Amino acid sequence: MMERSMKSRRWRVAAVAVAVAGAVTLAGCTGTDGGDAATSEGLSIGYVPKMLGNPYFDQAGLGAEEATAELGGEYVEVGPEVGAADAQVPYLNTLAQQGRNGIVLSASDPSALGQALSAARDNGTKVVTFDSDVEPDYRDLFVSPVPDMALSEAIVEQLVAQIGDTGEFAILGASPNANNQKAWISGIEEYVAETYPGLTIVETFYANDDDQESFDKTAASLQNNPGLDAIVSTSTVGTAAAGRYISESSYAGNVTLTGIGMPNATRAYLEDGTIKSFVLFDPADMGWVATYAIRALLDGDITGAEGDTFTAGDLGEYTVEEGGIIQAGEPIVFDLDNIDEYDF
């Protein structure tokens, strides 16, 4: 795999993509024709995030949309308002009925979507998941944002850089059912146990990528654990919400906050010192790579087998790993020195 810096794009602001997605969402979910969606030659991508209106998934959708445009295809974004386990099922069914030949999906649950995805694939639709996977039998490929353990280790290293190698912290997660959350949190637990035994995880709580729930549960965790040194968030929504709570409370300057975050949502908390640094990647790269992978699958250039290679435009060549996994990049550490280089 090439170094992340060699595979980085600078993406335009996602607001335009969000506006377009909002305009097509209702039409995309009515079960109507959808307008000559797929042909044997053309590319027709249905993008299904865990939920609409989440900046993280807006950015990933931007990558999928721009890749689709570059490949001369058609693009639609549909999805639920909340990240419930089976909330994506009707949208997947509609995309399959419309004849879309590619679905780019971040799954809210690894098993609940199985029947819908199997039906779509039986009709010839290529399914590439990203960010959060389903059971491998239900998809063709999975695009991981970064190697799971690399992200977990990077998060812990940012924590240690700020509080040292002893102390207590809580983990704020998104959904307990999402595969990426399970992998990242278990990775944090494993790396702490092996490398920093002086650190103690006192609590792991989940707020389902909901702003208010994240705000309230952060407050509760801090109040219930008075000796807490830090909150580590594996939810981008959670990090921004926790930052808002901490910055406005007596915990400001006393409790460290780090984890994963979106640059625009966390910029103010970097500037006021609530957050010193956080870790992420560019979500748009996942959408871009997933779309090019679908094109390669449809063309027969790859089958999803380990060792298959394809080119994803100007991001270069990618290799399919064991289990049909593609690594989109490497973690990026964001702080005051580089935050203004990113706009998403």
C-alpha positions as CSV (number, residue, x, y, z in Angstrom):
1,M,0.0,0.0,0.0
2,M,1.3,3.5,-0.9
3,E,1.8,6.0,1.8
4,R,-1.3,8.0,2.8
5,S,0.3,11.3,1.8
6,M,0.7,10.1,-1.7
7,K,-3.0,9.1,-1.9
8,S,-4.4,12.3,-0.5
9,R,-6.9,14.5,-2.5
10,R,-8.1,17.9,-1.7
11,W,-11.9,17.7,-1.8
12,R,-14.2,20.6,-2.5
13,V,-16.6,21.6,0.2
14,A,-19.3,18.9,0.8
15,A,-22.2,21.3,1.0
16,V,-22.9,21.1,-2.7
17,A,-23.1,17.4,-2.5
18,V,-25.3,17.5,0.5
19,A,-27.7,19.8,-1.3
20,V,-27.8,17.5,-4.3
21,A,-28.3,14.4,-2.1
22,G,-31.2,16.1,-0.3
23,A,-32.9,16.9,-3.6
24,V,-32.8,13.3,-4.8
25,T,-33.4,11.5,-1.6
26,L,-37.2,11.5,-1.8
27,A,-37.3,10.5,-5.4
28,G,-34.8,7.8,-4.7
29,C,-36.9,6.1,-2.1
30,T,-40.3,6.1,-3.7
31,G,-39.8,2.8,-5.5
32,T,-40.5,4.5,-8.8
33,D,-38.5,4.1,-12.0
34,G,-35.5,6.2,-11.0
35,G,-34.9,6.8,-14.7
36,D,-32.9,4.2,-16.7
37,A,-30.5,3.7,-13.8
38,A,-28.2,0.9,-14.9
39,T,-27.1,-0.4,-18.3
40,S,-24.6,-3.0,-19.2
41,E,-22.0,-0.2,-19.9
42,G,-23.1,2.6,-17.6
43,L,-22.3,3.1,-13.9
44,S,-25.2,3.8,-11.6
45,I,-24.2,4.2,-8.0
46,G,-26.5,4.2,-5.0
47,Y,-24.8,5.7,-1.9
48,V,-26.3,4.6,1.5
49,P,-24.7,6.1,4.6
50,K,-25.7,5.0,8.1
51,M,-27.7,8.3,8.3
52,L,-28.2,11.4,6.4
53,G,-27.0,14.8,7.6
54,N,-23.9,13.5,9.3
55,P,-20.8,15.5,8.1
56,Y,-18.6,12.4,8.2
57,F,-20.9,10.6,5.7
58,D,-21.5,13.7,3.7
59,Q,-17.7,13.8,3.1
60,A,-17.6,10.1,2.2
61,G,-20.5,10.7,-0.2
62,L,-18.6,13.6,-1.8
63,G,-15.9,11.2,-2.8
64,A,-18.3,8.7,-4.2
65,E,-20.2,11.4,-6.1
66,E,-17.0,12.9,-7.6
67,A,-15.7,9.4,-8.6
68,T,-19.0,8.6,-10.2
69,A,-18.9,11.8,-12.2
70,E,-15.4,11.2,-13.3
71,L,-16.4,7.7,-14.5
72,G,-19.4,9.2,-16.4
73,G,-22.0,7.5,-14.2
74,E,-25.2,8.4,-12.3
75,Y,-25.3,8.9,-8.6
76,V,-28.0,9.0,-5.9
77,E,-27.7,9.3,-2.1
78,V,-30.5,7.8,0.0
79,G,-30.6,6.7,3.6
80,P,-32.4,6.9,7.0
81,E,-32.4,9.9,9.4
82,V,-31.1,7.7,12.3
83,G,-28.6,4.9,12.5
84,A,-30.9,2.0,13.6
85,A,-29.9,-1.5,12.7
86,D,-32.4,-2.2,10.0
87,A,-33.3,1.4,9.0
88,Q,-31.3,1.0,5.7
89,V,-33.2,-2.0,4.4
90,P,-36.0,-0.1,2.5
91,Y,-33.4,2.1,0.8
92,L,-31.3,-0.9,-0.3
93,N,-34.5,-2.6,-1.6
94,T,-35.4,0.5,-3.6
95,L,-32.0,0.8,-5.2
96,A,-32.1,-2.9,-6.3
97,Q,-35.5,-2.4,-7.7
98,Q,-34.3,0.6,-9.7
99,G,-31.6,-1.5,-11.2
100,R,-28.6,0.3,-9.8
101,N,-25.5,-1.7,-10.6
102,G,-23.4,-0.5,-7.6
103,I,-24.2,0.2,-4.0
104,V,-21.7,2.0,-1.7
105,L,-22.8,1.3,1.9
106,S,-21.7,2.0,5.5
107,A,-23.7,-0.5,7.4
108,S,-25.4,0.2,10.7
109,D,-25.5,-3.5,11.5
110,P,-23.4,-6.4,10.1
111,S,-26.3,-8.9,9.8
112,A,-29.6,-7.0,9.6
113,L,-29.0,-6.0,6.0
114,G,-28.2,-9.5,4.8
115,Q,-31.4,-10.4,3.0
116,A,-31.6,-7.0,1.2
117,L,-28.0,-7.1,0.1
118,S,-28.3,-10.7,-1.1
119,A,-31.3,-9.9,-3.2
120,A,-29.5,-6.9,-4.7
121,R,-26.4,-9.0,-5.6
122,D,-28.6,-11.8,-7.1
123,N,-29.8,-9.1,-9.5
124,G,-26.3,-8.2,-10.5
125,T,-25.6,-5.2,-8.2
126,K,-22.1,-5.0,-6.9
127,V,-22.0,-4.1,-3.2
128,V,-18.9,-2.4,-1.7
129,T,-19.2,-1.5,2.0
130,F,-17.0,1.2,3.6
131,D,-16.2,2.4,7.1
132,S,-18.5,-0.2,8.8
133,D,-18.8,-3.7,7.2
134,V,-21.4,-6.4,6.9
135,E,-20.8,-10.1,7.0
136,P,-18.5,-10.9,4.1
137,D,-21.1,-13.1,2.4
138,Y,-23.3,-10.0,1.9
139,R,-20.9,-7.8,-0.1
140,D,-18.2,-7.9,-2.7
141,L,-15.6,-5.8,-1.0
142,F,-15.0,-3.7,2.1
143,V,-13.1,-0.4,2.0
144,S,-11.6,0.2,5.4
145,P,-10.6,3.9,6.1
146,V,-7.3,2.8,7.7
147,P,-6.1,-0.5,9.2
148,D,-8.2,-0.8,12.4
149,M,-5.3,-1.3,14.7
150,A,-3.4,1.6,13.2
151,L,-6.3,3.9,14.1
152,S,-6.6,2.5,17.6
153,E,-2.9,2.9,18.3
154,A,-2.8,6.4,16.9
155,I,-5.7,7.5,19.2
156,V,-4.0,6.0,22.3
157,E,-0.7,7.7,21.4
158,Q,-2.5,11.1,21.2
159,L,-4.0,10.4,24.6
160,V,-0.6,9.5,26.1
161,A,1.0,12.6,24.6
162,Q,-1.5,14.7,26.5
163,I,-2.1,12.9,29.9
164,G,1.0,10.7,30.1
165,D,1.0,6.9,30.5
166,T,-1.0,6.7,33.7
167,G,-4.6,7.9,34.4
168,E,-8.2,7.0,33.9
169,F,-10.4,7.6,30.8
170,A,-13.7,6.7,29.4
171,I,-14.5,5.8,25.8
172,L,-17.4,7.4,24.0
173,G,-18.5,5.2,21.1
174,A,-21.1,5.5,18.3
175,S,-23.1,2.3,17.9
176,P,-22.3,-0.9,19.8
177,N,-23.5,-2.9,16.8
178,A,-21.2,-1.3,14.2
179,N,-18.2,-3.4,13.2
180,N,-15.9,-0.4,13.0
181,Q,-16.7,0.6,16.5
182,K,-16.1,-2.9,17.8
183,A,-12.8,-3.1,16.0
184,W,-11.5,0.4,17.1
185,I,-12.6,0.1,20.7
186,S,-11.2,-3.5,21.1
187,G,-8.0,-2.2,19.5
188,I,-7.8,0.6,22.0
189,E,-8.4,-1.9,24.9
190,E,-5.8,-4.3,23.5
191,Y,-3.1,-1.6,22.9
192,V,-3.6,0.0,26.3
193,A,-3.3,-3.4,28.1
194,E,-0.2,-4.3,26.2
195,T,1.6,-1.0,26.0
196,Y,0.3,1.3,28.7
197,P,-0.8,-0.8,31.7
198,G,-0.9,2.4,33.8
199,L,-4.0,3.6,31.9
200,T,-7.4,2.4,33.0
201,I,-10.6,2.4,31.0
202,V,-13.3,3.1,33.6
203,E,-16.3,3.1,31.3
204,T,-17.4,2.6,27.6
205,F,-20.6,4.2,26.7
206,Y,-22.4,4.7,23.3
207,A,-24.4,7.6,22.0
208,N,-25.4,6.4,18.5
209,D,-23.7,9.3,16.7
210,D,-26.4,11.6,18.1
211,D,-25.3,15.1,19.1
212,Q,-27.6,15.6,22.1
213,E,-27.2,12.0,23.4
214,S,-23.4,12.4,23.1
215,F,-23.5,15.7,25.0
216,D,-25.7,14.3,27.8
217,K,-23.8,11.0,28.2
218,T,-20.5,12.9,28.3
219,A,-21.9,15.0,31.1
220,A,-23.1,11.9,33.0
221,S,-19.8,10.0,32.6
222,L,-17.8,13.0,33.9
223,Q,-20.2,13.4,36.8
224,N,-20.2,9.7,37.7
225,N,-16.5,9.3,37.4
226,P,-15.0,12.3,39.3
227,G,-11.4,11.1,38.9
228,L,-11.6,10.9,35.1
229,D,-8.6,12.3,33.2
230,A,-9.9,12.1,29.7
231,I,-12.7,11.2,27.3
232,V,-11.6,9.2,24.2
233,S,-14.3,9.4,21.4
234,T,-14.6,7.0,18.5
235,S,-17.5,9.0,17.2
236,T,-16.9,12.1,15.2
237,V,-20.3,13.4,16.3
238,G,-19.5,12.5,19.8
239,T,-16.2,14.3,19.8
240,A,-17.8,17.6,18.8
241,A,-20.6,17.2,21.3
242,A,-18.2,16.3,24.1
243,G,-16.1,19.3,23.2
244,R,-19.1,21.5,23.5
245,Y,-20.0,20.2,26.9
246,I,-16.4,20.3,28.3
247,S,-15.7,23.7,27.0
248,E,-18.8,25.1,28.7
249,S,-18.3,23.3,32.0
250,S,-16.0,23.3,35.0
251,Y,-14.1,20.4,33.3
252,A,-12.6,22.8,30.8
253,G,-8.8,22.7,31.2
254,N,-9.0,19.7,33.6
255,V,-10.3,16.9,31.3
256,T,-8.6,15.9,28.1
257,L,-10.6,15.1,25.0
258,T,-9.3,13.2,22.0
259,G,-10.3,10.4,19.6
260,I,-11.6,10.9,16.1
261,G,-13.1,14.1,14.8
262,M,-14.1,16.1,11.8
263,P,-11.9,19.2,11.2
264,N,-14.7,21.7,10.8
265,A,-16.8,20.4,13.7
266,T,-13.8,20.4,16.1
267,R,-11.9,23.5,14.9
268,A,-13.3,25.8,17.6
269,Y,-12.3,23.3,20.4
270,L,-8.8,23.1,19.1
271,E,-8.6,26.9,19.1
272,D,-9.9,27.2,22.7
273,G,-7.7,24.4,24.0
274,T,-10.4,21.9,24.8
275,I,-8.9,19.5,22.3
276,K,-5.1,19.4,21.7
277,S,-5.2,16.9,18.8
278,F,-7.3,14.2,17.3
279,V,-7.1,11.5,14.7
280,L,-9.0,10.8,11.5
281,F,-8.5,10.2,7.8
282,D,-10.3,11.8,4.8
283,P,-13.7,10.0,4.6
284,A,-14.0,11.1,0.9
285,D,-11.2,8.7,0.0
286,M,-13.3,5.8,1.0
287,G,-16.2,6.8,-1.2
288,W,-13.9,7.4,-4.1
289,V,-12.1,4.1,-3.7
290,A,-15.4,2.2,-3.2
291,T,-16.8,3.6,-6.5
292,Y,-13.7,2.8,-8.5
293,A,-13.8,-0.7,-7.0
294,I,-17.4,-1.2,-8.2
295,R,-16.3,0.0,-11.7
296,A,-13.5,-2.6,-11.7
297,L,-15.8,-5.3,-10.5
298,L,-18.4,-4.5,-13.2
299,D,-15.6,-4.5,-15.9
300,G,-14.3,-7.9,-14.7
301,D,-10.9,-6.3,-13.9
302,I,-11.1,-7.7,-10.4
303,T,-13.3,-10.4,-8.7
304,G,-12.6,-9.4,-5.1
305,A,-10.0,-12.1,-4.6
306,E,-7.0,-11.5,-2.4
307,G,-4.2,-10.0,-4.5
308,D,-6.5,-8.3,-7.1
309,T,-5.3,-4.8,-8.0
310,F,-7.1,-1.8,-9.5
311,T,-6.4,1.9,-10.1
312,A,-8.7,4.4,-8.4
313,G,-8.0,7.5,-10.5
314,D,-5.4,9.8,-9.2
315,L,-5.3,8.1,-5.8
316,G,-3.4,5.3,-7.5
317,E,-3.3,1.6,-7.2
318,Y,-5.0,-0.5,-4.5
319,T,-4.7,-4.1,-3.6
320,V,-7.4,-6.4,-2.2
321,E,-6.4,-8.0,1.0
322,E,-7.5,-11.2,2.7
323,G,-11.3,-11.2,3.3
324,G,-12.0,-8.8,0.4
325,I,-10.7,-5.8,2.3
326,I,-9.1,-2.6,0.8
327,Q,-7.3,-0.1,3.0
328,A,-8.0,3.4,1.8
329,G,-5.2,5.2,3.7
330,E,-3.4,5.8,7.0
331,P,-4.4,7.9,10.0
332,I,-3.9,11.6,10.0
333,V,-3.2,13.5,13.3
334,F,-5.0,16.9,13.3
335,D,-3.9,19.8,15.5
336,L,-3.6,23.6,15.3
337,D,-0.6,23.3,13.0
338,N,-2.5,21.6,10.2
339,I,-6.2,22.0,10.8
340,D,-6.6,24.9,8.3
341,E,-5.3,22.6,5.5
342,Y,-8.6,20.7,5.7
343,D,-12.2,21.8,4.9
344,F,-14.7,19.0,5.7
